[in-house]
């Protein structure tokens, strides 16, 4: 048996044990688990491609999570959590949980919202306000769409070489990885995208533009994020909305003035909502530093979340980088796996 196979078996045995002994929920006594979801999709959505593996849970898996969480935890809205912290109302015997979603995907409205309504569970969605109601895709999905074209036989070798050059330049990966006749694997596509996140936003945009020209295809303009009327409808039904900046650019790659604008403008738009406003910020890609945390505070946000895994207790370590536990299908498609993932993240393993 190879190492990967052994690892998978060990994981599922330990997961089953963790679950049977109730260790996942046990380590959360007196704690709050802030879960970070992105997309909630159907197998049909998945088959169309361009969905990053670490970014989704299947709709049925999400339904199973919520059913289990309702039994095991007291689910709070983010504002209820803030009130408990402010008023020092904390019960050490209880296990608290807060559900959050990043990016405002349309599938949150279509698939997650009906489930949340069924179980009367509150949640918070962090919105990059420029994308609300637009037909613009996030750049990683644009990139994945264009890279999928490299697998098509109709491309000429000149097109392949030129496209490979653009990708290699942006990602810092070796040119030959993209020269083959068989295109690039899905794993390579998402590895390229992960590496490109470090490039300045303007270079990413111009790289996408060049690729689109070389490959002679344009990225579809179809809405993948929620619009303001969906926001209003959800806000009437227990969903609150925090800021995920305006542009979703990594704040660590922007100058101070631009960061201030991103923080203030998104806050101004969300404050204008008739209901559901939450003065909490979510760092795009989790990237932040002390100076950025200071700017978030100055912009009147009362807290911020990142991607640092862990749980929080009665006295959070840093209100401007609250721990969350990232949730995606690979680590949570059964309750034992979910429970094991919570246990690992709570203990920083
Ligand atoms: Zn995001």
Boltz pocket constraint, residues with backbone or C-beta under 6 A from the ligand:
constraints:
  - pocket:
      binder: B
      contacts: [[A, 102], [A, 103], [A, 244], [A, 248], [A, 283], [A, 284], [A, 285]]
      max_distance: 6.0
